[in-house]
Amino acid sequence: MRRLLLQFFQNEDGATVLEYAWIGVLISIAAIAAFHAISSQMRTWYWPIVNNLAQ
């Protein structure tokens, strides 16, 4: 039983999956922040055009 527990704690196969998950989360957060910044900038550019076309 002790050997089984030692093997379980020394096994690092799941660590790689967790690292990839963290990388995916960080990339997703950066992408959401970038999309939000881009959408805010586009809104300030295109609202005057939309308002002029609506008149």
DRENLUM-96748 format. One record per residue (C-alpha): residue number from 0; x, y, z negated. Coordinates in steps of 0.25 Angstrom, whole numbers. Example, Ala and Ser with C-alpha at 12.3 -4.5 7.8 and 13.67 -1.06 7.14 Angstrom:
<nodes>
+-----+-------+-------+-------+
! num !    xx !    yy !    zz !
+-----+-------+-------+-------+
!   0 !    49 !   -18 !   -31 !
!   1 !    55 !    -4 !   -29 !
+-----+-------+-------+-------+
</nodes>
This chain:
<nodes>
+-----+-------+-------+-------+
! num !    xx !    yy !    zz !
+-----+-------+-------+-------+
!   0 !     0 !     0 !     0 !
!   1 !    11 !     9 !    -3 !
!   2 !    18 !     7 !    10 !
!   3 !     5 !    10 !    17 !
!   4 !     3 !    23 !    10 !
!   5 !    18 !    27 !    13 !
!   6 !    15 !    24 !    28 !
!   7 !     3 !    32 !    27 !
!   8 !    10 !    44 !    22 !
!   9 !    22 !    43 !    31 !
!  10 !    13 !    42 !    43 !
!  11 !    13 !    55 !    51 !
!  12 !     4 !    52 !    63 !
!  13 !    -7 !    60 !    58 !
!  14 !     2 !    72 !    56 !
!  15 !     4 !    74 !    71 !
!  16 !   -11 !    75 !    73 !
!  17 !   -13 !    85 !    62 !
!  18 !    -1 !    94 !    68 !
!  19 !    -8 !    93 !    82 !
!  20 !   -21 !    97 !    75 !
!  21 !   -15 !   109 !    68 !
!  22 !    -9 !   114 !    81 !
!  23 !   -22 !   113 !    88 !
!  24 !   -29 !   121 !    77 !
!  25 !   -18 !   132 !    77 !
!  26 !   -20 !   133 !    93 !
!  27 !   -35 !   133 !    91 !
!  28 !   -34 !   144 !    81 !
!  29 !   -24 !   152 !    90 !
!  30 !   -33 !   150 !   102 !
!  31 !   -46 !   155 !    95 !
!  32 !   -39 !   167 !    90 !
!  33 !   -34 !   170 !   104 !
!  34 !   -48 !   168 !   110 !
!  35 !   -53 !   177 !   100 !
!  36 !   -43 !   188 !   103 !
!  37 !   -45 !   187 !   118 !
!  38 !   -60 !   187 !   117 !
!  39 !   -60 !   200 !   109 !
!  40 !   -50 !   206 !   119 !
!  41 !   -59 !   202 !   131 !
!  42 !   -72 !   207 !   123 !
!  43 !   -65 !   221 !   123 !
!  44 !   -61 !   221 !   137 !
!  45 !   -74 !   215 !   143 !
!  46 !   -85 !   222 !   135 !
!  47 !   -84 !   235 !   142 !
!  48 !   -85 !   228 !   155 !
!  49 !   -97 !   221 !   151 !
!  50 !  -104 !   233 !   145 !
!  51 !  -101 !   241 !   158 !
!  52 !  -107 !   229 !   167 !
!  53 !  -119 !   229 !   158 !
!  54 !  -123 !   243 !   160 !
+-----+-------+-------+-------+
</nodes>
